Amino acid sequence: MSTTTTTSIRETRGRKVFRVANTLILVFICLIFIIPIWNVLITSVAKDIDVMGTDYLLVPRSFTLQNYWRVLNSGYMGAFKNSLFVAFFGTALSMLITVPMGFSLAQKHLIGRSILMKAIVFTMVFDAGIMPFYIVVRSLGLINSMGAIIFPVALSTFNLIIIKNYMASIPVSLIESATLDGCNDVTILLKIVLPLSVSIIAAVTLFYFVSYWNRYFEVIMFINDSRKYTLQVVLRSLMFESDESLGGGQYVYNNLKMAVMVLGMLPVLIIYPFVQRHFVSGLMLGGVKG
Amino acid sequence: MADKPIVIRTKPPLWTRVKAQKFLLLMLLPGVVWYVLFKYLPLFGLSLGFTDYGFRAKVSFVGLENFQRLLSSSIFWNAFRNTLIISLANIVFYFPAPLIVALMINELRSLKTKRFIQFLIYIPYFFSWVVVGSIFVNLLSPSSGLVNNIITRFGGDPIYFMASTRFFRPVLVSSYIWRQMGYGAVIYVASLTTVQPELYEAATIDGAGHWGRLWHVTLPGIRSTIVTMLLLNLSHVLLIFEQVLVMYNAAVYDVADVLQTYVFREGVLAGDLGYSIAVGMFTSIVSLTLVLSTNKISARFLDEPIL
């Protein structure tokens, strides 16, 4: 915000103190966010000798990729593969449902459009809860199958509305002229709308990917077979059930734990820097109201 | 008046329109099926809350018995109390945090720094609760955690945060803030850019100081965002679940068990479906009442119903 010269001269001293204090507090807040993540990263590449003590690493002391090697050659590899499977196929399915539906809902002349939109928004306001959801999934015979962690969460109303709003903002004249040229709705979507929506589609794809990767409670609710567990589930038991303060089982060195943790946050670490802008614009487009 | 009104048909008959829109309707189909299966079918499942579904092969209607049972269950009341305490703490401590940080970021002059800080504090929002919980286990570990390292450095005894009935709730609230704050702050910062600069100039001419402008221009300017965020928070504050499910353990059940984890244990783990649906329904109704009444209050005092 711009301050006019008269006031800034009058307030110089107080303002300066304020500005310095403000900056210092913000630096402190940033540290609270950086340090725990930084510690995970450097511990995951530390040698055993450096994690035997009681120090919380703030500066890297050694660098080795051996921990990752050990983790990927252990039982954790199975869970890692399951997570990848769910995230890839889940995201593909989600996009196949969400994009055509969003496109369809974006067409103002669609039959029953306003009723459908109301019915969709209603599900955001009132949710039946965990148990009715569980019973539906169970009666569909999905328990203990990978489908149980994909189908029931295949669509996100938030993502649907982001796509719908974006596609509704594409000029109608483009679509009308394509119709005159003999395009039907499928070809319009494929040839005209999709090429114009690449960035929003990329953002929603990544939203979906991260949400599948992060799922925890659906997995433990619907899956009993430990061979089908995803990385989040095994990471949880590694971190919480062998934690010494909870009187847990066998001792695992922290560098190995942190290597599993880095795998658990891998997609976010890789994807986030590139699409952070979209996460923000997506939020704005979808509107807080939905 | 006696003449028949002339009907002007603006739309072709329904069947013609359906035929013309067949591709659009087909594209809608998978999504509609999904909504019916996973969002609307469960709503019908709520009726099972009035039955003894779960243990017997034959399901029979029991009226309000499940609700009477929950009202007389001490575990239920404990979970209800914990939910209220944790929710209240989340609202009091979490709700103002992103707003304050956004206002602080807004005071910075360099656009690059503003962007960088938002980039940084927004990261944890994309981590799963398992990852966030693990980060806190690591940070608060009695042997090698940063916090206990500092405590022992100053001669204190290490605190077993994750297993302490005294500290577990503060741990829940702080990890909630750590994960969610960036999201709120980013929304507020974006909203702050929509406040018109002329208003600041006018306020300055009228003699408003720095704080005066904050109070009379900035905050009113983002009022609707603040109310929306409050409603959003309220709508899921009582439904707190995954975070607790990940982080709690037997040592802290007394202070950490919330309504949703109670539902999960009774329903999925113990198989008492009818009863757990009743508990879930109770939670949903209380939560909805909270949101609707806040919406009403905001409509009356701010002329701004959000829903």
Interface residues (C-beta under 8 A of the other chain):
Chain A: M1 S2 T3 T4 T7 E11 R15 F18 R19 N22 T23 I25 L26 I29 C30 I32 F33 I34 I35 P36 I37 N39 V40 V51 G53 T54 D55 Y56 L96 I97 T98 P100 M101 F103 S104 L105 Q107 H109 L110 I111 L116 A119 I120 T123 V125 F126 D127 A128 G129 I130 M131 P132 F133 Y134 I135 V136 V137 L140 F151 P152 A154 L155 L160 N184 D185 V186 L189 V210 W213 N214 R215 Y216 F217 M221 Q232 V233 L235 R236 M239 F240 D243 E244 S245 L246 N254 K257 M258 M261 G264 M265 V268 Y272 Q276 F279 V280 L283 M284 V288 K289
Chain B: L14 R17 V18 Q21 F23 L24 L25 M27 L28 P30 G31 V32 W34 Y35 L37 F38 K39 Y40 L41 P42 L43 F44 G45 L46 L48 V101 M104 I105 N106 E107 L108 I117 Q118 F119 L120 I121 Y122 I123 P124 F126 F127 S128 W129 V130 V131 G133 S134 I135 F136 V137 N138 L139 S141 P142 S143 S144 G145 L146 N149 Y160 F161 M162 A163 W178 G182 Y183 V186 I187 A190 P197 Y200 E201 T204 G209 H210 R213 T225 T228 M229 L232 S235 L239 F241 E242 L245 V246 M247 N249 A251 Q260 V263 F264 G267 V268 L273 S276 I277 G280 M281 T283 S284 L288 V291 I306 L307
